[in-house]
Every structure is written in structure tokens, then in C-alpha cells.
């Protein structure tokens, strides 16, 4: 059963400019495993973090670093949540996450489905 769905779009150049202007933002938003990725991949992950919040109903107290997107087998994105995001997911009955990332034409997009 689908518990929630989230989608978000990020302008890659805008995120890159923001990260250059505010270097500490990279540490606040991205996990250690994500920080070294190229701008397009960071934008897709930022979109995924926003999509996670939407799939959970945007409850207060979520932090971007509580959603981490890594590359799984064959490069397929894998989503793991922690902290408040994990608490809310458990309360809602989320047992599995589905995530899709893409970037082209200066935009990055992410879809997230929370399944229970």
C-alpha cells in the first residue's frame, strides 16, 4: 500500500551557486557520503530529500541530512532515513522506499514513494 508520494525539481545551477555562496550549507544538507558528488547529482539528491518530506506529509522537525541517497546495485538509488524522518515513517507504517532520480537540461528531479 502506498503511504505517500513526493516529487521535487531543482535547478542545478541555482543549487550550485547557493552552495558556493554558503559553503556550510553543504554540511547541513548533505551527508558525508553525498558531499563529494557533482552538482547534478547533489541537486537530484536535494530534490529527493524534499520529496521524502512531502511523502511523509511534511511534518515539523525534519532535517535534510535525515534522508540519505546512495548508489545501490547497478547504480540504482537507495534511500535510507534516520532521526525524525525514521520516526515519522515508522508511525505511518512505511516499510519500504522507492526513489527515482534524473537530471537533464539544467534540472534535477526526484520521485519518492513510501510503501507500507
PyMOL commands that set and color helices and strands:
alter all, ss='L'
color gray80, all
select helices_A, chain A and resi 12-21+24-29+39-55+64-66+73-75+83-92
alter helices_A, ss='H'
color red, helices_A
select strands_A, chain A and resi 2-11+67-71+77-81+96-104+107-115
alter strands_A, ss='S'
color yellow, strands_A
deselect
rebuild
show_as cartoon
